[in-house]
Amino acid sequence: MAVDYSDYSEIDIADYIEHSLLHPTATPEQVQQWCEQAMAMNFPTVCVPPVYVRQTADILQGKSTKVCTVIGFPTGATTSGVKLYEAQEAVEHGAVELDVVINIGLLKAGKSEAVHREMAEICEETGQTVKAILEMTVLTEAEKRLAAELCLDAGVVFLKTSTGWQGGATVEDVKLLKSISRGNVGIKASGGIRNLEQAYALIDAGATRLGTSRGMMLMEERDMALRPGNR
């Protein structure tokens, strides 16, 4: 059954898109392009690797679009000290949102206290918006719940489904995170968002942000779908 996109005409999908450029081959020229696109579309944030935070902050200075970066990306397996330094340096360079990959191995080993302590320290020491990347695709149901609860208690502002390197966001996982968080934090669906139908399904499930490198494609698809002749 075809989706009736007119049902979503009051949702501005641009408000949800975190314009991500996290591929290892990303260049400064692409960062400039991504920033220009994000400003033109009024996307909330541009998400770049730490090496490009200063450049992104310079381009977006004074704009409504903000700077996001990733910490401990993509495995989450660096030491707590390294993660904290990386987060603090990113803030010094202009990042206001930090997507931090939790230590998945420690979580699976039952070392909950270490996972909590690491996330809490980054939240406290940086004072910025911290999003916990849970990498839901490699966790059991019980581990998903535990990871979310630990990160909520640590003070994160968003729960994020995945890096995209081990699979992407699912409607079921977004619904689970919304249920666990009871609407007290944002939910960022990330990884594998390839079309407008999928994007709206994730929003319906409770996503308040969509991490994707396909932001411009989603906007073009939205514009085409909402043309009077296509409704």
N, C-alpha and C positions, 0 to 999 in steps of 0.2 A: 504493500500500500504506500503510495507516494505521500511524502510529508507535505502538509499544507503550511508553507512558511509564513503565510499571512497571520497564523496564530502567534508568530513571534515578532510581529511588526513593531511592537512596543519595546522589544529588547534590543538595545544597541550592543551588538556583539563586540564592537570596538572597546567597550568598557571592561571587557573580560580578558582581552588578549595581552599576554606578556610576550612581547616580541623577542624571541630567543635566537641567539646566534652562538651556539656552543660546540659547533663542529671543530675538530682539531685543526682543520685547514683554514679557519676563519682568518681574514686579513684585516688590517686597519681600514682599507678601502670599503670592505663590507660593513664594518662597524659604522662608518660614516653613512652608508646607504641605509642600514637598519635604523639608525637614529633619525634620519630624515623621513623615512617611512612612518616611524612611530609618531613623530611630531605631527605629520600631515594627517594621520588617522586618529590622533588623540588617544593612543594606547596608553595604559597606565604606566607601563615600565618597558625598558629594554633590558634583557638579561644577557650578559656577556661574561667571558672568562675573566678571572682577576687581572690578567695582564692588560686588558683593555678598559678597566674601570676608569682610570684617570682620563683617557681620551673621551669616553662616553660622558663622563661628568662635565667635561669642558664643553662638549657639543650641546648637552641638554641643560646647561646652566640657565636658571630662570624660567625654564619651561615646566609645564604640568607633568610631562612624562619623566619618570624617575629612573634612577640607576639601580639595577639588581645584578648580583653576581652569585657565583656558586662557590661553596667552601667544601673541601674534602671530596671534590668531584672527580670521577663518578663513583668511586668505590666506598668512600667513607672510612677507609682503613688507615689513614695517616694518624699520627699520634694526636692526643688532645692538645698538646702544646703547639704543634704545628697548625692545627685547625684554628686555635685561638689567635695565633699570630696572623694567619692568613685573613681571618675575619677582621681583626683590628686594622691591618694594613688596608684592606678594602674600604673600610669606613673612612680612614684617613684620606684615601684617594677619591672619595665622593660617593661610595655606595650607601644607599639608605635601606636596601632590602638584601638579606643574605639567605640564600637557599643552601642549607647545611645538610649534607648526607650523614645520616646516623651511622654509627659503627654496627653494621649488620652482624658481623661475626661475633662480637661481644654480646649482642642481643640473643643470638641463637645459642650462645654458650651459657646463658643464664646470668650474665653479669649486668643485671638491670641497673644497679647502682652506678656503675661506670658510665653507662649510656646516659643516664639522667644527669650525672654530674657534668659531663662534657657539654651537653646541650644547655644546661642551666648557666654554666660559666660563660658561654658565648652570649647568651641572652643578657646576662647581667653586665658583662664587661663592655659590650658594644653599645647597648642601649638602643639598638635599631630593630627594625622589623625582621624577625627570624622565622624562616619557613623550614620546617623539618622535612627532609626528603626521606620517606620511609622505605622506598623500593618494595612496594606491596607485592609485586609479582614473584618475589623469592621468599615470601613469608607465609607461614601457616595462618589460619584464622586466629588462633590464640596469640601468635606473635604479632599480628597486625594490631590487635586490640591492645596488647601490652606496649608496643612501640608508640602508639597514639597516646595512650594514657601517660606514659613516661614523659613524652615531649610536651603534652599539655601542662603537666605539673611543673615542668622545667621553665615554662613561660613563653613558649613559641606563640606566634601570632597567626601562623598558617600551618596546616598539615598538607603535605604535598605527596601525591601518589608515587612518583617514580622519577628516575633520571631520564628514562627513555632508552637507556643502554641495555636494560634487562627486560624489555617489554614496556608497554604503555599503560595509560589510564583505562580503567573500565568503569562502567556505570555502577556495577556492584560495589566496587571498592569506594567510589565516591559516596554512595549511599551509606556504606558502613562508617566512613569517617564522619559524615554528617551526623549520624546517630550517636557515635561515641562523643563527639564534641558538643552536641546539643546546641549547635549554632553559636557557640561562644568564640570560635575562631574561624578564619577563612579556610576554604578548601581549594587547593590548587591541583587541578587535573593536568597531568603533563605526560607527554610521550605518545606518539602515534596518532595524533589528532589530524586527520587527513581531509575531512570534508565537513560541510556545514551541518549535515544531519547528525553526525557524531558529536559535533560541538554543542548543538542544542540539547542533545540527549544528556550530555554531561552536566550542562547547566540545569536542566530539569532535575537531575539527580542530586544537585546541591553544590556544584562547583561554583566558586566565586571568582576564580581565575583560571585561565587556560594557557598553559605554557606550550608554545608552539613556534616553530620556525616558518609556519605556513600562514601567518597572520594576513598577509596581503592576498593570498589565494582565498582565504575565508571571506575577506571583505568583498572581493570580486564576485564570489559565488553568492554572497548575501545580496549584493546589488542586483545581480541577474535574477535571482529567485523572487525578489520583491517587485520587479517591474510588473506593471499592470497586466500585460499580456501573458505573464508566466505564473500568475497566482492561481 
